[in-house]
Amino acid sequence: MSEVLELNCRNAMADVVGEEHGISEAELADLQEKADEAHQHLKARRDAGELPFFHLPYEKELAEEILRFASDMRGSFSNYVHVGIGGSSLGPKAVHRALLHPFHNELPDDERSGPRIYYLENPDPDTVAGLLDFLDVSRTLFNIVTKSGSTAETAAIFLVVADALQKALGPKWKQNLVFTTDPEQGDLRALAREEHILTFSIDPGVGGRFSVLTPVGLLPAAVAGIDIRAMLNGAADMDRRCQSADLRDNPAYQFAALHYLANQRHGKTQAVMMPYADSLYDLADWFRQLWAESLGKARDLDGREVHVGQTPIKALGAVDQHSQVQLYIEGPNDKLITFLRVEQFRREVKIAPNFGGYRSYGYLGGKRLNQLLNVEQQATAEALAAHQRPNLTLHFPKVTPGTLGQFFFMLEVATAFSGGLYHIDPFDQPGVEHGKKLTYRMMGRDE
Ligand code: PA5
């Protein structure tokens, strides 16, 4: 493994930020017994095939099928529109933002790595109509992604899109559609069978927020020319690093344990993820859903009322130094902050050594934007630590399909393991389901 994610926990520890706010070695040692139990439970469920997200890095045949589809598609369409919400859009969006040119859609056709890419997530009429205002739907592939096949937002946008396609293409309207849904269940699957629409399957045992390494995330990545084999290999590499029950050896367990102890023993009710790279900002959005929906639970596994869960927050460095960091440093000491830091950006931008006579400009000349951003990350981490604000830094040697695969898998394992520490089910989402049911009722759908 050449490019390895590294988690630096120094600034979260009691010897740096003090006993009141930092985690002590003794606390970690005390937690090890509970961690061993959570590990055994997770392992037993994995071995019994009950947690199929663990097997996704090894689904090589599926990846080849997706690559074949993507290569056919890239010759036939200029635009790709991803229709989905929550776990059906946050992963692919994070992958695209992390790995594509930041102005991908604006590049000329021969310089783009794939079709122009758009997302329709919210049923906001201005956004949906706005996209259709200029999009040549005849040159566009629409991917309708919904595991349940029934989410109201996605269903409504699908109906609008299908209508636009029928009007533009007549009987050929289905050629511009692909579905991604459950292999058997749900109305979208039934519709696909009836209308003979090409459909990729999401393993029924993989929840939306754990689905980035299924066709939900892999297909849009492949369509954009991203190396999905390398992404899966990165996830498999991380899987190998996450075999030990030892909280010091296993990066996913370490991340989970520090968050758990910070939350339960030190009042850190909020978990901030703050990438210092524009390309990684949507990873924080993906993590926000994973952490919130998985761990925010009313009852534990014995039915006791517990109301656990940290509130995940996303922030962007250096932008939010000018917005949030004042609060993080001097406001309530209720946060554990995770920085995402990129050691080697794809580009290097040298700062021209002009206007050297001015104090505010002269010192920057000859340095690099890369250096400025990373110095700012380090300065913020140290300033926080100096104010007893615990923080972690996850180092990306580079942003590549491989390191993204490592990131996704590490945090999915961390989330599953945290479920064991909190003694809750991290794989259900009764609160979301409740809201969905009320929407159906209010919009007049039969139960
Ligand atoms: O993680 C989850 O389960 C949810 O956020 C779902 O992904 C989201 O509600 C969308 O569901 P579906 O894919 O069924 O349309």
Boltz pocket constraint, residues with backbone or C-beta under 6 A from the ligand:
constraints:
  - pocket:
      binder: B
      contacts: [[A, 85], [A, 86], [A, 87], [A, 88], [A, 145], [A, 146], [A, 147], [A, 148], [A, 149], [A, 150], [A, 151], [A, 154], [A, 207], [A, 208], [A, 209], [A, 210], [A, 293], [A, 429], [A, 432]]
      max_distance: 6.0
